[in-house]
């Protein structure tokens, strides 16, 4: 009785058979979903990372520039193109409104990505595989990627970072 | 001080009535701004028209978010809280003076926020993530609005105490008011979190605090941001129960269950805001999994309980009226000509099948990788907040107009159509946004052709088709919303007065005859519908997990 006080003895009324059934099913599904997430941490291959370091924009910028110096193989549209060896640390910097550097990776190899921002929050959205992560200033987010497909991939910023937000797009090339 | 309603027989405190009316009017004004903004946004994001320039796109997006998601809903909720704690309980307003103070603060906040946005001093979107900074007056506006709302919530509690003390109702609160209590408790926690984040942010914008940590800001902000959506959900569900009762005389098969589900909301909901941080660098996986699943699923379970309890209340009442043939005779013979009924029923369906199903995928730690910050996210909350909450609120106003404003509903034929137009439009919009997001299309993005950027990227050509659906859905929704605003404004300001029960266009159902002895299920039709829902839900989950497994490996 949504508008009136409930009838006498409402608290002791038995729950209907079908309502009980439904609640039991819903409860089992909820618990299963909870355990499934934990199971995926053990057996699944796609999990947001465990590791994050504190950093500063200055420090992270210095690390990125050193990384670019070390592995640079060319330039495209004024952005350095970098080919790091497999199993190495890769630095990717987001700033208004660009990603730096362009990365050349090998399919099936692991890379420890360090991702951070110089200024505001940015979104790391890898297309067309459609994997999305947040990028914060002051936090070095470590994600270990293993590309499973080859081709050209683009990093679209999908967190609003000022008027030029829609021009912020980076590139990753994955070779066989 | 009181008038006795000649339709419901309830005592109405005239001072409360005035405050309910004014809050409701502010709600409609906010919605109108939100809807105009929505139209501009749809026509900009649809690349074929691409109406606004970049800076105005983000400005209007900020305007839309605050008006449609915050101001419209909170003003309406404050009106609802006053209604549920005075009129429904046959009681009086504890302190009309504080009611006026609350309203003044909220209107002041509303004006400051809209002013700073429109003058280009707050292009920060609704989330205003630090270190992105707005003018200090913007933060001040948000704080004033929140403080005003908090005063309103406290008044609600004060009203309840008075009603209890003066014994104006029976031993237990009516279910509708009980639901509002849950909403008000969540609101108190939420608004307190809001103060914790917005006060330092204001000081930071004034230069008194030097730095704001991006991670901490986002963590605390979502304690406000998502929990505030749970106020809406809770208020919406209170309205579902109200709607079932008013339109067909439906009451919960078991009220204990319905009340327990409201309690679950209070327990589960605030911590569950963690699902906004699933791909953030800060929190650990254990923290993420615990907060989103263990705690969120208490709330999910509660929603599923309500999803059964409300339709089964309708079904049980209808069956007792003699609509017992087959599984769905009760539904076929429901009062579809009553816009409040169709609004509530569509709200249940849209909230469950679009909002609920997608919400769980968004809220799981790993599948969040697919959807985070894509157009799927607004697609999801178009299903919950717009197709669910807003539509339910619209339905409730069809009773509010004759009972509180004492006016007949103008254009009644149009009103019968309105929930279908709005509900249909928003379903199309929400689903097409969710699919576009699945193709990787980002949210909050001015130009998906990346003009001016160093590279370009073309989304899957299938997206062109869904952009057309998006545009159609958006425009139809705007039409549905404008229909409602037209009906409400015309009724309230130029409508015919209601002189008595004979002028009531909507039925207020009398209680159905008591149940006869019967065997088997109480609500087999509802059980079928909820099992169908579960099937859709599990298929959708499987698809998303399968898809996740096919991506690049990441850990």
Interface residues (C-beta under 8 A of the other chain):
Chain A: X1 X2 X3 X4 X5 X6 X10 X11 X13 X14 X15 X16 X17 X18 X19 X21 X22 X23 X25 X26 X27 X29 X30 X31 X33 X34 X36 X37 X38 X40 X41 X44 X45 X46 X47 X48 X49 X50 X52 X76 X77 X78 X79 X97 X98 X115 X119 X120 X121 X123 X125 X126 X127 X128 X129 X130 X131 X132 X133 X134 X135 X136 X137 X138 X139 X140 X141 X143 X144 X145 X146 X147 X148 X149 X154 X156 X157 X158 X159 X160 X161 X162 X163 X164 X165 X166 X167 X168 X169 X170 X171
Chain B: X54 X55 X58 X88 X123 X125 X129 X131 X132 X169 X170 X171 X172 X173 X174 X175 X176 X213 X214 X215 X218 X238 X241 X242 X244 X245 X246 X251 X253 X254 X255 X256 X257 X278 X279 X280 X281 X282 X284 X285 X288 X289 X293 X294 X297 X300 X301 X304 X305 X308 X309 X312 X360 X364 X365 X366 X368 X369 X370 X371 X372 X373 X374 X438 X439 X440 X442 X443 X444 X445 X446 X447 X448 X450 X451 X452 X453 X454 X455 X456 X457 X459 X460 X520 X521 X522 X523 X524 X526 X527 X530 X531 X534 X537 X538 X541 X548 X549 X551 X552 X553 X554 X555
